[in-house]
């Protein structure tokens, strides 16, 4: 693995992100220039602005999130402050609070910080994660393929080697080595797009030659995807009672989206 010469703290942080397999473009630009303002600083900032100015900036933040959400790409605080918040950074907490309220009340979305270290946010559909929501399977082909991959990972204990995923997809006539009519470059979609969206983690296995990787659930999957639904899906597929997979059944019914995300953030 190529290593760049950097100060030790920056180098170790960069290496940690590369090993996790979830590095996003420009993610190596640390969020070091922004300090979360205190309550008193926020209040002083608000006193210098009109309500219309604060509302306008909040609307810009909401629009930025909605555009990014179309591709399911997490939003970094550093990018948000640099490109949108700008000179309003001293009231950043108030803007985020108002934006979260707008997503909740207007769009039925929940603003979630999925990575507290790098300060990354996503939007999730409150209706999809609510208890008792319909247990429908994804109808979008791309999301359907992702659902299959997440199912394999979950049923195999949370971590699988990439060869198992490629072999599973090949049985579904989706060959990672060939361009697919619906998905295009399958391997790039799975190892790049789904990873950038934080549905998957694609991690290099140490000391393997040739190099091998393994897949795990990503932060977004922990937040958005119900393991109970996956288990029901597998039960229908194999005509088995979901409780016959005792370990997975316990995990699926002892976990909520919030506890799953908490577990994921401690990896």
Backbone as CSV, one residue per row, in Angstrom:
resi,resn,N_x,N_y,N_z,CA_x,CA_y,CA_z,C_x,C_y,C_z
1,UNK,0.857,-1.203,0.000,0.000,0.000,0.000,0.889,1.248,0.000
2,UNK,0.610,2.228,-0.872,1.395,3.440,-0.969,1.090,4.369,0.185
3,UNK,2.137,4.864,0.840,1.955,5.769,1.959,2.612,7.098,1.630
4,UNK,1.943,8.193,1.933,2.479,9.517,1.693,3.152,10.020,2.948
5,UNK,4.134,10.898,2.762,4.825,11.468,3.902,3.992,12.594,4.467
6,UNK,3.559,12.395,5.706,2.728,13.388,6.373,3.077,13.394,7.850
7,UNK,2.636,14.410,8.572,2.765,14.354,10.039,2.068,13.116,10.558
8,UNK,2.564,12.570,11.649,2.096,11.267,12.120,0.614,11.209,12.374
9,UNK,0.021,12.252,12.984,-1.406,12.213,13.279,-2.232,12.136,12.022
10,UNK,-1.881,12.981,11.036,-2.636,12.984,9.780,-2.463,11.670,9.049
11,UNK,-1.213,11.138,9.095,-0.935,9.901,8.377,-1.724,8.751,8.962
12,UNK,-1.760,8.644,10.300,-2.488,7.526,10.901,-3.964,7.627,10.647
13,UNK,-4.507,8.847,10.666,-5.935,9.010,10.398,-6.264,8.625,8.976
14,UNK,-5.371,9.047,8.039,-5.602,8.724,6.627,-5.532,7.222,6.397
15,UNK,-4.544,6.562,7.043,-4.423,5.119,6.884,-5.640,4.412,7.433
16,UNK,-6.172,4.895,8.563,-7.344,4.259,9.154,-8.524,4.305,8.221
17,UNK,-8.695,5.452,7.526,-9.822,5.550,6.613,-9.625,4.663,5.403
18,UNK,-8.373,4.567,4.888,-8.145,3.714,3.730,-8.409,2.261,4.061
19,UNK,-8.016,1.850,5.291,-8.232,0.460,5.670,-9.704,0.139,5.831
20,UNK,-10.515,1.132,6.166,-11.943,0.863,6.346,-12.640,0.631,5.032
21,UNK,-12.008,1.071,3.919,-12.594,0.838,2.607,-13.750,1.752,2.306
22,UNK,-13.901,2.856,3.061,-15.045,3.728,2.833,-14.613,5.163,2.587
23,UNK,-13.422,5.349,2.054,-12.909,6.688,1.813,-13.682,7.365,0.700
24,UNK,-14.119,8.597,0.963,-14.830,9.386,-0.024,-13.873,10.365,-0.681
25,UNK,-14.208,10.859,-1.885,-13.355,11.846,-2.532,-13.141,13.059,-1.630
26,UNK,-11.874,13.520,-1.539,-11.489,14.689,-0.751,-11.669,14.465,0.741
27,UNK,-11.884,13.218,1.173,-12.123,12.994,2.597,-10.869,13.209,3.419
28,UNK,-9.697,13.238,2.743,-8.465,13.413,3.482,-8.302,14.860,3.946
29,UNK,-9.120,15.791,3.431,-9.101,17.164,3.891,-9.807,17.223,5.232
30,UNK,-9.034,17.203,6.319,-9.624,17.120,7.646,-10.448,18.370,7.962
31,UNK,-11.470,18.192,8.757,-12.355,19.282,9.161,-11.722,19.994,10.351
32,UNK,-10.552,20.610,10.106,-9.786,21.200,11.208,-9.983,22.703,11.322
33,UNK,-10.565,23.320,10.300,-10.694,24.767,10.326,-12.003,25.218,10.979
34,UNK,-12.842,24.256,11.343,-14.149,24.604,11.902,-14.233,24.167,13.353
35,UNK,-14.608,25.078,14.212,-14.849,24.780,15.621,-16.317,25.026,15.926
36,UNK,-16.960,24.035,16.518,-18.383,24.162,16.837,-18.591,25.344,17.777
37,UNK,-19.382,26.344,17.362,-19.585,27.520,18.220,-20.386,27.188,19.467
38,UNK,-20.147,27.937,20.513,-20.878,27.746,21.771,-22.261,28.360,21.665
39,UNK,-23.091,28.072,22.652,-24.451,28.623,22.673,-24.431,30.147,22.676
40,UNK,-23.520,30.728,23.465,-23.444,32.194,23.532,-22.967,32.780,22.205
41,UNK,-22.037,32.096,21.530,-21.567,32.562,20.226,-22.689,32.517,19.192
42,UNK,-23.491,31.449,19.256,-24.621,31.335,18.330,-25.608,32.474,18.565
43,UNK,-25.886,32.755,19.823,-26.844,33.813,20.130,-26.339,35.174,19.657
44,UNK,-25.042,35.435,19.860,-24.477,36.705,19.392,-24.559,36.798,17.874
45,UNK,-24.332,35.666,17.201,-24.428,35.644,15.752,-25.838,35.915,15.274
46,UNK,-26.828,35.323,15.952,-28.232,35.521,15.589,-28.659,36.976,15.788
47,UNK,-28.098,37.612,16.819,-28.455,39.000,17.105,-28.030,39.945,15.981
48,UNK,-27.037,39.531,15.204,-26.516,40.383,14.131,-27.211,40.132,12.790
49,UNK,-28.114,39.137,12.752,-28.770,38.767,11.501,-30.271,38.962,11.606
50,UNK,-30.906,39.148,10.456,-32.374,39.236,10.432,-32.941,37.824,10.329
51,UNK,-34.183,37.609,10.778,-34.801,36.287,10.618,-34.821,35.830,9.166
52,UNK,-34.995,36.758,8.242,-35.029,36.399,6.816,-33.690,35.859,6.350
53,UNK,-32.597,36.416,6.855,-31.264,35.934,6.472,-31.037,34.511,6.973
54,UNK,-31.451,34.248,8.205,-31.288,32.903,8.769,-32.160,31.906,8.015
55,UNK,-33.376,32.292,7.692,-34.282,31.408,6.943,-33.728,31.106,5.556
56,UNK,-33.147,32.120,4.898,-32.586,31.923,3.565,-31.419,30.944,3.601
57,UNK,-30.550,31.102,4.580,-29.405,30.194,4.683,-29.865,28.780,5.028
58,UNK,-30.863,28.666,5.871,-31.415,27.339,6.186,-31.976,26.688,4.941
59,UNK,-32.669,27.455,4.110,-33.234,26.926,2.869,-32.138,26.448,1.929
60,UNK,-31.012,27.162,1.889,-29.884,26.754,1.043,-29.290,25.429,1.524
61,UNK,-29.204,25.270,2.843,-28.684,24.018,3.406,-29.629,22.862,3.084
62,UNK,-30.925,23.097,3.220,-31.917,22.065,2.907,-31.804,21.649,1.443
63,UNK,-31.680,22.615,0.548,-31.565,22.313,-0.876,-30.298,21.518,-1.167
64,UNK,-29.193,21.883,-0.530,-27.914,21.188,-0.725,-28.047,19.719,-0.331
65,UNK,-28.671,19.471,0.808,-28.865,18.087,1.264,-29.743,17.302,0.289
66,UNK,-30.808,17.914,-0.178,-31.722,17.214,-1.083,-31.050,16.857,-2.403
67,UNK,-30.204,17.734,-2.905,-29.470,17.438,-4.143,-28.505,16.273,-3.914
68,UNK,-27.760,16.309,-2.823,-26.810,15.233,-2.511,-27.535,13.915,-2.276
69,UNK,-28.719,13.994,-1.686,-29.461,12.777,-1.355,-29.942,12.041,-2.595
70,UNK,-30.040,12.716,-3.721,-30.466,12.059,-4.951,-29.509,10.939,-5.347
71,UNK,-28.227,11.113,-5.009,-27.233,10.079,-5.295,-26.832,9.310,-4.041
72,UNK,-27.519,9.594,-2.945,-27.274,8.898,-1.673,-25.840,9.078,-1.171
73,UNK,-25.243,10.221,-1.480,-23.886,10.492,-1.028,-23.944,11.243,0.300
74,UNK,-23.265,10.749,1.345,-23.272,11.460,2.626,-22.697,12.871,2.489
75,UNK,-23.179,13.771,3.315,-22.726,15.161,3.310,-21.755,15.370,4.462
76,UNK,-20.575,15.872,4.145,-19.581,16.167,5.178,-19.797,17.570,5.716
77,UNK,-19.623,17.731,7.020,-19.756,19.049,7.625,-18.781,20.036,7.001
78,UNK,-17.553,19.586,6.743,-16.548,20.479,6.159,-17.004,21.037,4.821
79,UNK,-17.601,20.172,3.980,-18.082,20.627,2.680,-19.283,21.554,2.827
80,UNK,-20.156,21.215,3.766,-21.351,22.026,4.003,-20.968,23.437,4.445
81,UNK,-20.021,23.527,5.369,-19.588,24.832,5.868,-18.876,25.617,4.770
82,UNK,-18.021,24.929,4.020,-17.226,25.596,2.980,-18.079,26.106,1.824
83,UNK,-19.024,25.276,1.361,-19.749,25.596,0.138,-21.103,26.262,0.359
84,UNK,-21.695,26.094,1.534,-23.050,26.605,1.749,-23.121,27.567,2.937
85,UNK,-22.750,27.103,4.097,-22.890,27.924,5.308,-22.000,29.166,5.247
86,UNK,-20.745,28.962,4.865,-19.774,30.044,4.638,-19.682,30.984,5.840
87,UNK,-19.998,32.284,5.618,-19.811,33.289,6.675,-20.821,33.156,7.810
88,UNK,-21.773,32.234,7.668,-22.760,32.009,8.728,-22.322,30.881,9.673
89,UNK,-21.065,30.497,9.610,-20.602,29.349,10.402,-20.779,29.556,11.901
90,UNK,-20.823,30.817,12.339,-20.974,31.063,13.783,-22.383,30.735,14.287
91,UNK,-23.338,30.496,13.358,-24.679,30.053,13.801,-24.987,28.665,13.212
92,UNK,-23.929,27.910,12.891,-24.086,26.583,12.283,-25.052,25.679,13.060
93,UNK,-24.940,25.560,14.383,-25.867,24.671,15.105,-27.325,25.066,14.922
94,UNK,-27.609,26.365,14.903,-28.984,26.826,14.735,-29.502,26.511,13.339
95,UNK,-28.652,26.688,12.338,-29.046,26.370,10.962,-29.355,24.888,10.825
96,UNK,-28.515,24.037,11.410,-28.731,22.593,11.317,-29.997,22.184,12.066
97,UNK,-30.266,22.835,13.188,-31.477,22.524,13.953,-32.723,22.873,13.143
98,UNK,-32.683,24.011,12.488,-33.823,24.425,11.669,-33.965,23.548,10.427
99,UNK,-32.827,23.178,9.832,-32.877,22.301,8.653,-33.469,20.954,9.028
100,UNK,-33.051,20.405,10.172,-33.581,19.116,10.629,-35.080,19.196,10.854
101,UNK,-35.538,20.318,11.399,-36.970,20.500,11.634,-37.732,20.565,10.305
102,UNK,-37.139,21.221,9.304,-37.763,21.305,7.984,-37.867,19.927,7.343
103,UNK,-36.784,19.156,7.410,-36.813,17.799,6.845,-37.897,16.966,7.526
104,UNK,-37.999,17.106,8.827,-38.959,16.316,9.596,-40.400,16.701,9.279
105,UNK,-40.687,17.991,9.304,-42.066,18.454,9.189,-42.552,18.581,7.755
106,UNK,-41.654,18.893,6.824,-42.054,19.138,5.438,-41.854,17.912,4.548
107,UNK,-40.718,17.239,4.720,-40.367,16.154,3.808,-40.532,14.757,4.404
108,UNK,-40.782,14.661,5.701,-40.873,13.348,6.330,-39.549,12.620,6.363
109,UNK,-38.452,13.390,6.435,-37.105,12.825,6.448,-36.433,13.117,7.787
110,UNK,-35.484,12.265,8.124,-34.733,12.452,9.358,-33.271,12.704,9.021
111,UNK,-32.714,13.784,9.572,-31.302,14.112,9.368,-30.483,13.380,10.428
112,UNK,-29.563,12.525,9.974,-28.809,11.668,10.895,-27.312,11.837,10.664
113,UNK,-26.572,12.001,11.746,-25.112,12.020,11.669,-24.623,10.584,11.801
114,UNK,-24.129,10.020,10.702,-23.741,8.601,10.711,-22.278,8.392,11.068
115,UNK,-21.491,9.461,11.049,-20.069,9.356,11.357,-19.700,10.562,12.212
116,UNK,-19.620,10.350,13.526,-19.381,11.471,14.437,-17.923,11.918,14.416
117,UNK,-17.028,11.076,13.918,-15.621,11.455,13.844,-15.375,12.416,12.689
118,UNK,-15.898,12.053,11.514,-15.709,12.880,10.322,-16.910,13.784,10.054
119,UNK,-17.915,13.717,10.919,-19.110,14.569,10.835,-19.782,14.453,9.469
120,UNK,-20.350,13.268,9.222,-21.052,13.014,7.975,-22.536,12.786,8.252
121,UNK,-23.365,13.334,7.376,-24.809,13.288,7.563,-25.500,12.635,6.360
122,UNK,-26.616,11.974,6.645,-27.475,11.441,5.595,-28.926,11.764,5.946
123,UNK,-29.791,11.625,4.945,-31.229,11.739,5.164,-31.835,10.354,5.047
124,UNK,-32.695,9.994,5.969,-33.392,8.721,5.876,-34.884,8.972,5.922
125,UNK,-35.623,8.112,5.249,-37.073,8.228,5.193,-37.667,7.701,6.485
126,UNK,-38.325,8.556,7.236,-38.889,8.149,8.530,-39.926,7.043,8.386
127,UNK,-40.650,7.030,7.267,-41.689,6.022,7.059,-41.076,4.645,6.857
128,UNK,-39.885,4.600,6.221,-39.248,3.308,5.954,-38.661,2.699,7.205
129,UNK,-38.264,3.545,8.164,-37.620,3.021,9.366,-38.574,2.911,10.539
130,UNK,-39.800,3.412,10.368,-40.752,3.367,11.473,-41.165,1.934,11.783
131,UNK,-41.362,1.661,13.053,-41.796,0.324,13.466,-43.171,0.040,12.871
132,UNK,-43.325,-1.113,12.290,-44.602,-1.471,11.693,-44.740,-1.023,10.259
133,UNK,-43.658,-0.491,9.663,-43.714,-0.071,8.269,-43.908,-1.286,7.380
134,UNK,-44.499,-1.120,6.202,-44.727,-2.255,5.304,-43.435,-2.996,5.008
135,UNK,-43.501,-4.315,4.959,-42.312,-5.129,4.736,-42.147,-5.445,3.256
136,UNK,-42.227,-4.418,2.431,-42.065,-4.630,0.997,-40.594,-4.730,0.657
137,UNK,-40.286,-5.465,-0.394,-38.919,-5.579,-0.871,-38.671,-4.510,-1.927
138,UNK,-37.408,-4.088,-2.133,-37.135,-3.016,-3.066,-37.547,-3.365,-4.495
139,UNK,-38.120,-2.372,-5.185,-38.535,-2.579,-6.572,-37.522,-1.991,-7.545
140,UNK,-36.710,-1.037,-7.102,-35.638,-0.502,-7.927,-34.591,-1.589,-8.141
141,UNK,-34.228,-1.897,-9.398,-33.292,-3.009,-9.656,-31.967,-2.867,-8.911
142,UNK,-31.424,-1.658,-8.885,-30.141,-1.447,-8.221,-30.264,-1.697,-6.717
143,UNK,-31.339,-1.181,-6.126,-31.551,-1.402,-4.697,-31.880,-2.871,-4.409
144,UNK,-32.515,-3.512,-5.377,-32.788,-4.943,-5.233,-31.499,-5.748,-5.166
145,UNK,-30.539,-5.375,-6.018,-29.248,-6.058,-6.008,-28.519,-5.795,-4.684
146,UNK,-28.587,-4.568,-4.224,-27.970,-4.239,-2.936,-28.615,-5.042,-1.814
147,UNK,-29.933,-5.199,-1.872,-30.667,-5.964,-0.863,-30.169,-7.410,-0.814
148,UNK,-29.893,-7.976,-1.985,-29.359,-9.339,-2.045,-27.987,-9.403,-1.378
149,UNK,-27.130,-8.428,-1.688,-25.779,-8.413,-1.119,-25.834,-8.266,0.397
150,UNK,-26.666,-7.352,0.877,-26.803,-7.160,2.325,-27.358,-8.418,2.998
151,UNK,-28.248,-9.108,2.294,-28.818,-10.351,2.835,-27.737,-11.409,3.013
152,UNK,-26.877,-11.549,2.019,-25.798,-12.547,2.088,-24.871,-12.222,3.259
153,UNK,-24.503,-10.960,3.373,-23.598,-10.550,4.455,-24.223,-10.829,5.815
154,UNK,-25.482,-10.463,5.973,-26.171,-10.661,7.249,-26.273,-12.146,7.600
155,UNK,-26.661,-12.961,6.624,-26.850,-14.389,6.890,-25.532,-15.112,7.150
156,UNK,-24.430,-14.535,6.681,-23.111,-15.149,6.884,-22.372,-14.578,8.089
157,UNK,-23.085,-13.855,8.937,-22.470,-13.405,10.187,-21.919,-11.997,10.177
158,UNK,-22.167,-11.244,9.113,-21.766,-9.850,9.112,-20.542,-9.510,8.289
159,UNK,-19.752,-10.526,7.910,-18.552,-10.298,7.103,-18.423,-11.430,6.097
160,UNK,-18.214,-11.073,4.811,-18.010,-12.116,3.794,-16.888,-11.697,2.862
161,UNK,-16.170,-12.687,2.366,-15.151,-12.413,1.345,-15.827,-12.058,0.039
162,UNK,-15.162,-11.209,-0.732,-15.793,-10.689,-1.937,-16.116,-11.786,-2.946
163,UNK,-15.333,-12.855,-2.988,-15.610,-13.935,-3.947,-16.994,-14.537,-3.750
164,UNK,-17.433,-14.602,-2.496,-18.766,-15.141,-2.220,-19.844,-14.242,-2.826
165,UNK,-19.636,-12.938,-2.741,-20.597,-11.994,-3.321,-20.621,-12.129,-4.840
166,UNK,-19.443,-12.175,-5.469,-19.397,-12.281,-6.937,-20.032,-13.588,-7.408
167,UNK,-19.787,-14.673,-6.677,-20.376,-15.964,-7.062,-21.899,-15.954,-6.888
168,UNK,-22.375,-15.303,-5.828,-23.817,-15.192,-5.611,-24.474,-14.404,-6.739
169,UNK,-23.861,-13.279,-7.113,-24.422,-12.451,-8.177,-24.388,-13.182,-9.516
170,UNK,-23.346,-13.980,-9.715,-23.231,-14.721,-10.979,-24.382,-15.712,-11.132
171,UNK,-24.808,-16.301,-10.015,-25.956,-17.215,-10.053,-27.232,-16.478,-10.454
172,UNK,-27.244,-15.169,-10.217,-28.386,-14.346,-10.603,-28.192,-13.738,-11.997
173,UNK,-27.185,-14.246,-12.702,-26.839,-13.772,-14.042,-26.376,-12.320,-14.038
174,UNK,-25.727,-11.946,-12.979,-25.084,-10.633,-12.884,-23.599,-10.901,-12.657
175,UNK,-22.821,-10.824,-13.722,-21.402,-11.189,-13.671,-20.565,-9.937,-13.467
176,UNK,-19.799,-9.921,-12.379,-18.966,-8.754,-12.071,-17.884,-8.530,-13.115
177,UNK,-17.570,-9.551,-13.895,-16.523,-9.428,-14.903,-17.040,-8.972,-16.258
178,UNK,-18.340,-8.775,-16.375,-18.931,-8.375,-17.650,-19.825,-7.155,-17.459
179,UNK,-19.951,-6.352,-18.509,-20.831,-5.191,-18.446,-22.276,-5.654,-18.514
180,UNK,-23.075,-5.192,-17.552,-24.463,-5.625,-17.456,-25.380,-4.600,-18.112
181,UNK,-26.421,-5.082,-18.770,-27.344,-4.202,-19.486,-28.014,-3.203,-18.547
182,UNK,-28.366,-3.634,-17.353,-29.082,-2.777,-16.396,-28.137,-1.986,-15.503
183,UNK,-27.056,-2.630,-15.028,-26.196,-2.031,-14.012,-24.884,-1.476,-14.546
184,UNK,-24.539,-1.794,-15.793,-23.261,-1.341,-16.322,-22.118,-2.112,-15.696
185,UNK,-21.107,-1.385,-15.189,-19.954,-2.002,-14.534,-20.363,-2.440,-13.131
186,UNK,-20.664,-3.713,-12.977,-21.202,-4.228,-11.709,-20.197,-4.086,-10.575
187,UNK,-18.958,-4.452,-10.846,-17.953,-4.409,-9.781,-17.742,-2.975,-9.298
188,UNK,-17.716,-2.020,-10.224,-17.548,-0.626,-9.828,-18.750,-0.146,-9.029
189,UNK,-19.946,-0.553,-9.440,-21.145,-0.148,-8.728,-21.116,-0.641,-7.276
190,UNK,-20.702,-1.897,-7.091,-20.713,-2.498,-5.761,-19.579,-1.970,-4.893
191,UNK,-18.362,-1.916,-5.441,-17.186,-1.561,-4.635,-16.935,-0.058,-4.557
192,UNK,-17.566,0.707,-5.440,-17.357,2.151,-5.419,-18.641,2.895,-5.041
193,UNK,-19.685,2.726,-5.857,-20.922,3.483,-5.623,-21.580,3.121,-4.297
194,UNK,-21.790,1.821,-4.050,-22.432,1.416,-2.798,-21.567,1.763,-1.585
195,UNK,-20.243,1.759,-1.767,-19.335,2.113,-0.670,-19.390,3.615,-0.414
196,UNK,-19.375,4.420,-1.471,-19.463,5.872,-1.332,-20.776,6.281,-0.675
197,UNK,-21.816,5.529,-0.960,-23.126,5.811,-0.375,-23.244,5.299,1.057
198,UNK,-22.224,4.584,1.516,-22.171,4.027,2.867,-23.152,2.894,3.111
199,UNK,-23.557,2.233,2.035,-24.345,1.016,2.221,-23.430,-0.167,2.537
200,UNK,-22.212,-0.125,2.000,-21.265,-1.222,2.191,-19.916,-0.691,2.647
201,UNK,-19.191,-1.551,3.344,-17.774,-1.327,3.592,-17.002,-2.394,2.813
202,UNK,-15.963,-1.979,2.134,-15.151,-2.868,1.299,-13.732,-2.788,1.839
203,UNK,-13.328,-3.814,2.578,-12.129,-3.748,3.393,-11.080,-4.744,2.898
204,UNK,-9.873,-4.271,2.752,-8.776,-5.160,2.356,-8.431,-6.103,3.511
205,UNK,-8.263,-7.374,3.174,-7.859,-8.373,4.173,-6.338,-8.364,4.265
206,UNK,-5.784,-8.112,5.442,-4.324,-8.022,5.580,-3.624,-9.327,5.204
207,UNK,-2.420,-9.166,4.685,-1.514,-10.291,4.431,-2.085,-11.306,3.443
208,UNK,-2.814,-10.842,2.441,-3.317,-11.743,1.402,-2.610,-11.437,0.094
209,UNK,-2.210,-12.477,-0.605,-1.531,-12.341,-1.887,-2.012,-13.440,-2.820
210,UNK,-2.714,-13.126,-3.923,-3.066,-11.764,-4.326,-4.027,-11.101,-3.338
211,UNK,-4.153,-9.798,-3.452,-4.959,-9.012,-2.510,-6.413,-9.464,-2.537
212,UNK,-6.989,-9.665,-1.348,-8.402,-10.014,-1.216,-9.108,-8.974,-0.347
213,UNK,-10.411,-8.856,-0.567,-11.227,-7.927,0.208,-12.421,-8.657,0.808
214,UNK,-13.047,-8.009,1.783,-14.280,-8.529,2.352,-15.300,-7.403,2.476
215,UNK,-16.570,-7.792,2.515,-17.667,-6.836,2.606,-18.300,-6.882,3.981
216,UNK,-18.739,-5.712,4.432,-19.538,-5.578,5.644,-20.651,-4.569,5.373
217,UNK,-21.635,-4.537,6.250,-22.665,-3.501,6.158,-22.030,-2.141,6.448
218,UNK,-22.472,-1.101,5.725,-22.036,0.257,5.995,-22.994,0.975,6.928
219,UNK,-22.624,2.202,7.306,-23.426,2.973,8.260,-24.842,3.221,7.749
220,UNK,-24.977,3.546,6.458,-26.316,3.848,5.935,-27.200,2.608,5.980
221,UNK,-26.645,1.452,5.651,-27.423,0.212,5.713,-27.907,-0.041,7.134
222,UNK,-27.033,0.203,8.109,-27.431,0.025,9.505,-28.617,0.906,9.867
223,UNK,-28.639,2.102,9.277,-29.701,3.052,9.604,-30.992,2.767,8.845
224,UNK,-30.880,2.325,7.588,-32.038,2.268,6.708,-32.644,0.876,6.526
225,UNK,-31.841,-0.158,6.644,-32.294,-1.493,6.253,-32.670,-2.315,7.483
226,UNK,-33.854,-2.892,7.434,-34.349,-3.717,8.535,-33.841,-5.151,8.390
227,UNK,-33.123,-5.625,9.404,-32.642,-7.006,9.377,-33.796,-7.992,9.505
228,UNK,-34.854,-7.566,10.181,-36.040,-8.418,10.292,-36.665,-8.638,8.916
229,UNK,-36.686,-7.591,8.093,-37.224,-7.722,6.740,-36.366,-8.667,5.900
230,UNK,-35.056,-8.546,6.063,-34.153,-9.435,5.330,-34.399,-10.884,5.733
231,UNK,-34.579,-11.116,7.017,-34.805,-12.485,7.486,-36.126,-13.031,6.964
232,UNK,-37.150,-12.191,6.936,-38.434,-12.619,6.365,-38.298,-12.932,4.877
233,UNK,-37.528,-12.108,4.191,-37.270,-12.325,2.765,-36.584,-13.676,2.545
234,UNK,-35.576,-13.968,3.370,-34.851,-15.239,3.243,-35.766,-16.413,3.586
235,UNK,-36.650,-16.219,4.555,-37.593,-17.273,4.911,-38.527,-17.598,3.755
236,UNK,-39.011,-16.551,3.062,-39.871,-16.766,1.890,-39.107,-17.445,0.766
237,UNK,-37.852,-17.012,0.585,-37.038,-17.546,-0.505,-36.753,-19.031,-0.314
238,UNK,-36.461,-19.432,0.921,-36.088,-20.823,1.200,-37.241,-21.633,1.794
239,UNK,-38.413,-20.991,1.902,-39.591,-21.640,2.477,-39.279,-22.214,3.857
240,UNK,-38.692,-21.364,4.694,-38.346,-21.745,6.063,-38.885,-20.699,7.032
241,UNK,-39.123,-21.142,8.254,-39.504,-20.217,9.309,-38.275,-19.372,9.662
242,UNK,-38.374,-18.031,9.636,-37.220,-17.187,9.970,-36.568,-17.549,11.303
243,UNK,-37.355,-18.092,12.238,-36.791,-18.437,13.543,-35.844,-19.626,13.469
244,UNK,-35.837,-20.315,12.330,-34.917,-21.452,12.185,-33.466,-20.974,12.112
245,UNK,-33.268,-19.715,11.746,-31.933,-19.119,11.817,-31.849,-18.376,13.148
246,UNK,-31.580,-19.104,14.184,-31.732,-18.565,15.543,-30.825,-17.362,15.815
247,UNK,-29.563,-17.441,15.401,-28.634,-16.335,15.670,-29.083,-15.058,14.959
248,UNK,-29.413,-15.197,13.674,-29.853,-14.029,12.910,-31.185,-13.493,13.422
249,UNK,-32.053,-14.403,13.855,-33.361,-13.984,14.368,-33.196,-13.143,15.629
250,UNK,-32.303,-13.582,16.516,-32.058,-12.813,17.741,-31.499,-11.434,17.408
251,UNK,-30.543,-11.400,16.480,-29.936,-10.116,16.108,-30.955,-9.186,15.465
252,UNK,-31.790,-9.750,14.587,-32.771,-8.936,13.871,-33.806,-8.340,14.804
253,UNK,-34.188,-9.091,15.832,-35.273,-8.633,16.691,-34.788,-7.995,17.988
254,UNK,-33.470,-7.962,18.166,-32.923,-7.246,19.313,-32.365,-5.904,18.887
255,UNK,-32.302,-5.670,17.556,-31.706,-4.447,17.030,-32.772,-3.533,16.483
256,UNK,-32.578,-2.233,16.744,-33.372,-1.193,16.093,-32.404,-0.417,15.220
257,UNK,-32.893,0.403,14.277,-31.964,1.179,13.462,-30.960,1.980,14.276
258,UNK,-31.381,2.554,15.408,-30.470,3.374,16.200,-29.402,2.531,16.863
259,UNK,-29.786,1.342,17.396,-28.792,0.504,18.043,-27.874,-0.123,17.021
260,UNK,-28.391,-0.438,15.826,-27.539,-0.954,14.775,-26.494,0.067,14.397
261,UNK,-26.891,1.341,14.275,-25.956,2.390,13.904,-24.899,2.589,14.991
262,UNK,-25.336,2.490,16.254,-24.404,2.620,17.357,-23.355,1.532,17.314
263,UNK,-23.810,0.293,17.019,-22.867,-0.821,16.911,-21.894,-0.584,15.774
264,UNK,-22.420,-0.108,14.632,-21.584,0.107,13.460,-20.520,1.164,13.728
265,UNK,-20.873,2.241,14.445,-19.939,3.323,14.678,-18.798,2.917,15.599
266,UNK,-18.972,1.784,16.312,-17.926,1.322,17.225,-16.979,0.345,16.563
267,UNK,-17.198,0.046,15.250,-16.319,-0.923,14.589,-14.895,-0.418,14.514
